[in-house]
Amino acid sequence: MACRRAVLLCAALGLALAACTTAPAPPAAPPAAPVTTGSAATALTLGAEWPTYHGDAARSGAVTEGPDPASPAVAWRVTLDGPVYASPLIARGLVVAATEGGSLYGLDAATGATVWRTHVADPVPAAALPCGNITPTVGITGTPAYDAATGQVFAVATTQGLTAAETATPSPTPTAAAPPATPTAVTTPSAGVRHVLFGVDLLTGQVRSHRPVDVPGSDPATHLQRGALLVSDGTVYVPYGGNFGDCGAYLGRVVGAPITPGPLLAFAVPTTREAGIWAPSGPVGLPGGDLLVTTGNGEATGGEWDRSDSILRLSPTLQLRDGFAPAGWAQENSVDADLGSTGPVLLPGARRVLAAGKGGAVYLADVDRLGGVNGQLARLEGCRSFGGAAVTSTADAGVAFLPCTEGLTQVTVAGDRLTQGWRSTAVNGSPVLVGSTVWALDRSGTLHGLDAVTGDPRATVAVGETSRFATPAVSGTALVVPTSTGVTAVAITR
């Protein structure tokens, strides 16, 4: 009967029956991970929760009342079953980490001890994908999101065939997706690769919900789920871009999965190929439920603007409302200089948004009237940006900290004018702001604390090798950093 249920489920999902052979059982939980626990000298005191990428739906990455550093040091390190690309979450005394090994961990925030580990899906070997640079396996890449209303942590796993949770019970929600808003090439899925959204109980790690989140007509093997998930008004929004190398017929998309039973929502960028929605910070949630996303380069190098290389505003049901693109969007497409390498930077007050991508310019746009092609309010040259930003405000201006390849850069927004402030060439990771200190990683695995006003160095802590887009999570005196082997927690004060 179990096999028959799996076959029927695969047929309902439009999957090849070959993917419905005996599903792999989840591997046994690994031995207790090696942990260096904290001491009285490096004790952590938790503050507000950090339930999503950069702490909130605006992706602000700022805790303005937090402590400034006083002899910061590593409080604990933990080794998990794969690299951690996603930003950790912090909620209810737990650190939640997602791995490329296909597992979610609930770690005691004070000590790093494993409270629970749930292997939601076997990851896909990198060699099974047509291109990419995440190795040796691709499991959970996009940052999960915690929904306090239901007590679930939502994460998308890349896997092959059916997972153990799916063969044990049918998917609890309908899987039919609304047709994409734009034409896409119909392709044959590669080797049964698929993306599955899991809802896991925060306190116990138990899988409480699961459903596929690939839309009909797409090849999941060519779509990388790198961007952070967003939970907004009962829906989990899942962004998709392509694998490194831009292979195959991928298309920038956002899929919306209602938490309660209901069909998937879907948006696809109205172009023929590419235009990935891949920035690690994911969609920004606006007051009222609309979303902002940035898109990558598309194939079009002339003609009518195809909404690639853009800031786009989407409704809660994922209808396209508005957009902005640089005057040179077509030329940027031709040289892979997309605007989508950094997520939208929503300024305090939610009336202005910054975009900074590979093209080297920072654009300021009006959230309520994005302006179309060349419709920016202001432009500032000199920043090729990748990742996610942090933002705050002063008495008379907004301040953004951008992860430019030229160095972490302060940009001030006064009225509708952009002004570059300090730049630190020593660090260019995706920053967070705690008190009056900006924290960001360099490529060597060192966490830097910089004065937010002047950019002067305040502290450094070695945390271990990290991915290019790694960014800390923040709570109280704790900074929690994803690494290539697991998670490292730093005590800001000791």
C-alpha positions in Angstrom: 0.0 0.0 0.0 2.8 2.4 0.8 4.3 2.0 -2.7 0.8 2.5 -4.2 0.3 5.7 -2.2 3.7 6.9 -3.4 2.8 6.2 -7.0 -0.5 7.9 -6.8 1.1 10.9 -5.1 3.7 11.2 -7.8 1.0 11.0 -10.5 -0.8 13.8 -8.8 2.3 15.9 -8.7 3.2 15.3 -12.4 6.4 13.5 -11.5 8.0 10.6 -13.4 7.1 7.2 -11.9 10.8 6.5 -11.8 11.0 8.9 -8.9 8.5 6.8 -7.0 10.6 3.8 -6.4 11.4 3.0 -2.8 12.1 6.3 -1.1 15.4 6.5 0.8 15.0 6.3 4.5 16.4 9.2 6.4 19.8 8.5 7.8 20.2 8.0 11.5 20.9 11.1 13.5 24.7 11.6 13.6 26.6 11.3 16.8 26.6 14.3 19.1 28.3 17.1 17.2 31.6 18.4 18.7 30.8 21.5 20.6 32.9 24.0 22.5 30.5 25.2 25.1 30.5 28.7 26.6 31.9 29.7 30.0 31.1 32.4 32.4 33.5 34.6 30.6 31.7 34.1 27.3 28.1 33.7 28.4 25.3 34.8 26.0 22.3 36.8 27.0 19.4 36.6 24.5 17.3 39.6 23.6 14.6 40.0 20.9 14.0 37.0 18.5 15.5 36.8 15.0 12.8 34.9 13.1 13.8 35.6 9.5 16.7 36.9 7.4 18.0 40.1 9.0 15.3 39.9 11.7 12.2 41.3 10.0 10.1 41.4 6.9 11.9 44.7 5.8 15.2 42.8 6.1 16.6 45.8 8.1 19.3 43.8 9.9 19.4 46.3 12.7 19.1 46.2 16.5 19.6 49.8 17.4 19.5 49.3 21.1 22.0 46.4 21.1 25.4 46.4 22.9 28.6 47.6 21.4 31.6 45.2 21.7 33.6 44.7 24.9 36.3 42.0 24.3 34.0 39.8 22.0 34.9 36.2 21.8 33.6 32.8 20.5 31.1 31.4 23.0 30.6 28.1 21.2 31.0 26.3 17.9 29.1 23.3 16.6 29.8 21.0 13.6 26.7 19.9 11.7 26.0 17.5 8.8 26.8 20.0 6.0 27.8 23.6 5.3 25.4 26.3 6.4 24.7 28.9 3.7 21.4 30.1 5.3 21.4 32.7 8.1 20.5 31.1 11.4 17.3 32.0 13.2 16.9 32.7 16.9 13.6 32.0 18.7 12.4 30.6 22.0 15.9 30.1 23.3 16.9 28.1 20.2 19.2 28.7 17.3 17.8 27.1 14.2 20.4 26.1 11.5 19.7 24.7 8.1 22.4 22.7 6.3 23.3 21.6 2.7 23.1 18.1 4.2 19.3 18.5 4.1 18.8 18.9 7.9 17.4 21.4 10.3 18.9 21.7 13.8 17.5 23.2 17.0 20.5 24.2 19.1 20.5 25.5 22.7 21.4 29.2 22.2 23.4 29.3 25.4 25.6 26.3 24.8 25.2 25.1 21.2 24.0 21.7 22.4 21.8 19.9 20.0 18.2 19.9 21.2 16.8 18.3 18.1 17.9 17.4 14.6 15.4 16.7 11.8 16.8 15.3 8.5 13.9 16.5 6.2 15.3 15.3 2.9 18.3 13.7 1.3 20.3 16.4 -0.6 21.1 16.4 -4.3 24.7 15.6 -5.2 26.2 18.6 -6.9 27.2 16.4 -9.9 23.5 15.7 -10.5 22.8 19.3 -11.3 23.6 20.8 -14.8 25.8 23.5 -13.2 26.3 25.3 -9.9 29.0 26.0 -7.3 27.5 24.6 -4.0 29.3 21.4 -3.1 29.3 18.5 -2.4 25.5 18.5 -2.1 22.6 20.9 -2.4 20.1 20.6 0.5 18.7 23.7 2.2 20.3 26.9 0.9 17.7 29.7 1.4 17.3 31.1 4.9 14.2 29.5 6.6 11.5 31.6 8.3 9.8 31.1 11.7 6.1 31.7 12.0 5.2 32.5 15.6 1.5 32.1 14.9 1.8 28.4 14.1 5.1 27.6 15.9 6.6 26.3 12.7 10.0 26.9 11.0 9.5 26.8 7.2 12.4 25.7 5.0 12.7 24.5 1.4 14.9 21.4 0.7 16.3 20.4 -2.7 16.0 16.7 -3.1 15.3 13.8 -5.5 12.3 11.5 -5.5 9.9 11.5 -2.5 11.0 12.2 1.0 10.3 9.9 4.0 7.7 12.4 5.3 5.8 12.3 2.0 5.7 8.5 1.8 4.5 8.3 5.4 1.5 10.6 4.8 0.0 12.3 1.8 0.8 16.0 1.4 -1.8 17.9 3.6 -2.4 20.6 1.1 -3.4 20.7 -2.6 -0.4 20.9 -4.9 -1.9 22.5 -8.0 -0.2 25.8 -8.8 -1.7 28.8 -10.5 -0.3 29.1 -14.0 2.7 31.4 -14.3 1.9 34.9 -15.1 4.1 34.8 -18.2 5.1 32.2 -20.9 7.8 29.8 -20.0 9.6 27.0 -21.8 8.3 23.5 -20.9 11.1 21.3 -20.0 11.7 17.8 -18.7 12.7 17.7 -15.1 16.3 16.5 -14.6 16.7 13.3 -12.6 13.7 13.9 -10.4 15.2 16.9 -8.7 12.5 18.9 -6.8 11.9 21.4 -4.1 9.8 20.6 -1.0 8.6 23.1 1.6 8.7 21.7 5.1 7.1 23.1 8.3 8.9 21.9 11.4 7.8 22.4 15.0 10.3 24.9 16.5 10.4 23.2 19.9 10.5 19.6 19.0 11.7 19.4 15.4 8.7 17.3 14.3 7.6 17.7 10.7 4.2 19.1 10.8 3.6 20.0 7.2 5.2 19.4 3.8 4.3 20.2 0.1 6.2 20.4 -3.2 6.8 24.0 -4.4 7.8 23.6 -8.0 5.4 25.0 -10.6 4.2 23.1 -13.7 6.4 23.6 -16.7 9.6 24.3 -14.8 12.8 22.2 -14.5 13.6 22.2 -10.8 17.2 21.1 -11.5 17.9 24.5 -13.1 16.3 26.5 -10.3 18.2 27.3 -7.1 16.3 28.2 -4.0 18.9 30.6 -2.6 16.8 33.6 -1.5 15.4 33.7 2.1 11.8 32.7 2.6 9.2 35.3 3.8 6.2 34.5 5.9 3.5 37.1 5.5 -0.2 37.0 6.4 -0.5 33.2 6.4 1.6 32.6 3.2 5.2 31.4 2.8 6.8 33.1 -0.2 9.6 31.1 -1.9 11.9 32.9 -4.4 13.9 31.1 -7.2 16.9 32.0 -9.3 19.3 29.8 -11.3 22.4 27.8 -10.4 25.8 29.5 -10.8 26.6 29.3 -14.5 23.1 30.3 -15.7 22.5 26.9 -17.3 19.2 25.6 -18.5 15.7 27.2 -18.9 15.4 28.7 -15.5 13.2 31.7 -14.9 13.0 34.1 -11.9 9.9 33.2 -9.8 8.2 33.6 -6.5 5.9 30.8 -5.3 3.4 31.5 -2.5 2.4 28.5 -0.3 -0.6 29.1 2.0 0.1 27.7 5.5 -3.5 26.5 5.7 -4.7 24.2 2.8 -4.9 26.0 -0.5 -3.4 26.1 -4.0 0.0 27.6 -4.7 0.4 31.1 -5.9 3.0 31.8 -8.6 4.7 34.7 -10.3 7.2 34.4 -13.1 9.2 37.3 -14.6 7.7 38.1 -18.0 10.8 37.2 -20.0 12.0 34.1 -21.9 14.8 32.9 -19.6 16.9 33.9 -16.6 16.0 37.1 -14.6 16.5 35.1 -11.4 15.2 36.3 -8.0 18.2 35.0 -6.2 19.4 37.6 -3.7 20.1 35.8 -0.4 18.0 38.3 1.5 14.8 37.2 -0.4 11.6 39.2 -0.8 10.9 42.3 1.3 7.5 42.5 2.9 5.7 45.9 2.8 3.0 47.1 5.1 -0.3 45.9 3.6 1.2 42.7 2.3 2.9 43.6 -1.0 6.4 42.3 -1.8 9.5 43.9 -3.3 12.0 41.7 -5.1 15.0 42.4 -7.3 15.6 40.5 -10.5 18.8 39.4 -12.3 19.9 39.7 -15.9 17.7 38.3 -18.6 18.5 37.2 -22.2 16.9 40.3 -23.8 19.6 42.9 -24.9 17.2 45.3 -26.6 13.6 45.9 -27.4 10.8 46.3 -24.8 11.8 46.1 -21.1 11.1 42.5 -19.9 11.3 43.2 -16.2 14.7 41.7 -15.9 17.4 43.7 -14.1 14.7 45.4 -12.0 13.0 46.2 -8.7 9.5 44.7 -8.9 6.5 45.2 -6.6 4.1 42.2 -6.3 0.7 41.9 -4.7 0.1 39.4 -1.9 -1.4 37.1 -4.7 1.8 37.6 -6.7 0.4 39.9 -9.4 2.9 42.4 -10.9 2.0 45.9 -9.7 5.0 48.1 -10.6 8.7 48.1 -11.4 11.9 50.0 -12.0 14.9 49.3 -14.2 18.1 51.3 -14.9 18.3 53.1 -18.2 21.0 50.6 -19.3 19.1 47.4 -18.3 19.6 45.8 -21.8 23.3 46.6 -21.8 23.6 45.2 -18.3 21.9 42.1 -19.4 24.5 41.6 -22.1 27.4 41.6 -19.6 25.7 39.7 -16.7 25.5 42.9 -14.6 22.2 42.3 -13.0 20.5 44.3 -10.3 19.4 41.2 -8.5 22.6 40.3 -6.7 21.4 42.2 -3.6 17.9 42.3 -2.3 15.8 45.4 -2.1 17.0 47.8 0.7 13.8 49.2 2.2 14.5 52.4 4.1 12.7 53.2 7.5 9.2 54.5 6.8 8.8 52.1 3.8 8.5 54.9 1.3 11.9 54.6 -0.4 13.9 51.6 -1.6 17.5 51.2 -2.7 18.8 48.8 -5.2 22.5 48.0 -5.8 23.7 45.2 -8.0 26.6 44.1 -10.2 26.4 47.1 -12.5 28.2 49.4 -10.0 25.4 51.9 -9.3 23.1 52.4 -6.3 19.5 53.5 -7.2 16.9 55.2 -5.0 13.3 54.7 -6.0 9.8 55.6 -4.7 8.1 52.5 -3.3 4.7 53.8 -4.3 5.7 54.8 -7.8 8.8 52.8 -8.8 9.1 54.8 -12.1 9.7 52.2 -14.8 12.9 52.4 -16.9 15.2 55.2 -15.7 12.6 56.3 -13.2 14.9 56.5 -10.2 14.9 59.4 -7.8 18.7 59.4 -7.4 21.8 57.4 -8.5 25.2 56.9 -6.9 28.1 55.3 -8.6 30.8 53.0 -7.2 29.2 50.0 -5.6 29.0 46.4 -7.0 26.9 44.8 -4.3 26.2 41.2 -3.4 24.0 39.8 -0.6 21.9 41.7 1.9 22.2 45.2 3.5 21.5 46.7 6.9 19.5 50.0 7.3 18.7 52.4 10.1 17.8 56.1 10.4 19.1 59.2 12.1 17.1 62.3 13.0 17.1 63.6 9.5 18.3 60.8 7.2 18.2 57.1 6.4 21.5 55.2 6.5 22.3 52.0 4.6 25.3 49.7 4.9 25.9 47.9 1.6 28.1 44.8 0.9 30.0 46.3 -2.0 32.9 44.3 -3.5 34.9 47.6 -3.2 34.3 47.4 0.6 31.5 47.6 3.0 30.0 51.1 2.3 27.9 53.5 4.2 25.3 55.4 2.1 23.2 58.2 3.5 19.7 59.1 2.1 18.7 62.7 2.9 15.6 63.8 1.2 16.0 62.2 -2.2 19.8 62.5 -2.3 22.3 59.7 -2.0 25.7 60.4 -0.4 28.5 57.9 0.0 30.0 57.9 3.5 32.8 55.7 4.8 34.1 52.6 3.1 36.0 49.7 4.7 38.1 47.8 2.2 38.9 45.2 4.8 35.4 43.6 4.7 32.6 43.3 2.2 30.2 40.7 3.7 26.5 41.2 4.3 26.3 43.4 7.4 24.1 43.7 10.5 23.9 46.7 12.8 24.0 46.2 16.6 23.9 49.4 18.7 26.4 51.7 17.0 28.5 48.9 15.6 28.2 47.3 12.1 29.2 43.6 12.0 30.2 41.8 8.8 32.4 39.0 7.6 35.4 39.0 5.4 36.4 36.1 3.0 38.9 34.7 5.5 36.3 33.9 8.1 36.9 36.9 10.4 33.9 38.8 11.8 34.6 42.5 12.0 32.9 45.1 14.2 33.1 48.7 12.8 31.9 52.0 14.1 28.7 52.7 12.3 29.4 56.5 12.2 33.0 56.5 11.1 33.8 53.0 9.9 36.7 52.7 12.3 37.6 49.1 13.4 36.3 48.1 16.9 36.8 44.4 17.1 37.6 41.2 15.1 36.8 37.6 16.0 37.8 34.5 14.0 34.7 32.4 13.4 35.8 29.8 10.7 35.4 29.5 7.0 32.2 30.9 5.6 30.3 31.2 2.3 30.4 34.4 0.3 26.9 35.5 1.4 27.1 34.6 5.1 25.5 37.0 7.5 25.1 36.9 11.3 21.9 36.5 13.3 21.5 38.7 16.3 19.9 38.4 19.7 21.0 40.3 22.9 24.7 39.8 23.3 24.9 37.0 20.7 26.0 37.0 17.1 25.4 33.6 15.4 27.4 33.0 12.2 26.8 30.3 9.6 30.1 28.5 8.6 31.2 25.9 6.1 31.1 23.3 8.9 28.2 24.4 11.1 27.6 27.4 13.3 29.7 29.7 15.5 28.2 31.9 18.3 30.1 35.0 19.3 29.5 36.9 22.6 29.6 40.6 21.9 30.5 41.4 25.5 32.1 39.3 28.1 
